[in-house]
């Protein structure tokens, strides 16, 4: 499984079932949590500098269109976060990440 995840090329969120050693605030009522795999240079540098993953919200609200620029991010999101990095446009992905769920048996299921 680790090799499969390391080979992911596109921005992808992997949802793991029954995660351990993270804050209970990050675990869903289904006992799973999602982890975004990113190829964004800024994010990778920040994660490496901190030595830990970053907790973040999605840039869009469920069932609403994915913003194509910083200006299109809904104020509901911007007003509820501690910090926002306004990266240059060339750092933006033009589509939402793929979402893969790995169940308690190790089976992969593509959600998006």
N, C-alpha and C positions, 0 to 999 in steps of 0.2 A: 504494500500500500504506500509506503514512504516513497519508493521510487516512482510510482504513478503520480503522486502529488508533486514531486520535484520536477516532473516532466511537463507540468501544466504551463502553457505559454501565454494564454490570454488571462486578463484579470478574472479571477474566480473566487467565489466564496465557498468554502467547504464547511458543511455543517456536520459536526461530530456528535454522536449519541453518547450520553453519559460521560461528560467531561469531568475531570478532577483538577484540583489545585488551582482553581480560579475563583474569583468572587462569586458568591451565589447570586449577586445582582446581575451577572452576565449570563446566567443559565436560564433557559426558557422553562415554561411549565411542563414541557415535554422532556426535560432533562437533557437538552442539547444546546450547543452554542456554535455560532458561525465564526470562521476565521477567514479573513480576506487574504489572498495571495496576490501580491502586487508586484509589478515590474517598474513602478514609478521610482525614479532615482531619489527624489527628495524623501519619500516615505522610507525607502530602504536605508538611506543614510541616517534618518532620525531614529529608526528602530535599532540600527547597529550602535548608534551613539548611546541610546538609553539602555540597550542590552535587554529590552523587554518589548513585548507587543504593545501596540497602541490601541486604546479603546476609543471607538468612534461610532458615530451614527452614519446611516446611509445619507447620501446627498439628496435623496428624494423621499417623499411620503408615499407609502404603499398605495398602489393603484393610481398614482398621479404620474404625469409625464416626467421622464428623466431630463434634468436641466442640461442645456447645451453650453451654458456659460455660467460664470460665478453670479452674474446679475439675475439669472433665472432661478437661483436657489430660493425656496420658499422661506419667508421671514420667520415662520413657525419654527423652522430648524435653526436658523441663525441666532435667534433670541434664546434658545435653550442650551447652547453649547458653551463651554468654557473658553474656547479659542478657535479661531478660524484662520487657515492659511490660504490666502488668495494667490494661488499659483498661476503663472503665465498660461495662456490658452494652450500652448503646445504640450503642457503637462496633463491636460484633461483627456480622459477617455471619452469617446463620443457615444458610448453605449454602456448600459449597465453590465455588471459582471455576470458571468455564468454562475449558477448556483448548483452545487452537487451535495447531496446528502449521503452520508455513510451511516448505515443503521447498525444496530447492536451486533449483527452477524458479519459486518464488514462488507456488506453489499453496497454498491454505488447506485444512486438514483439521480438522474439529471432532473432538476426542478425547473431551471431556466437556462 
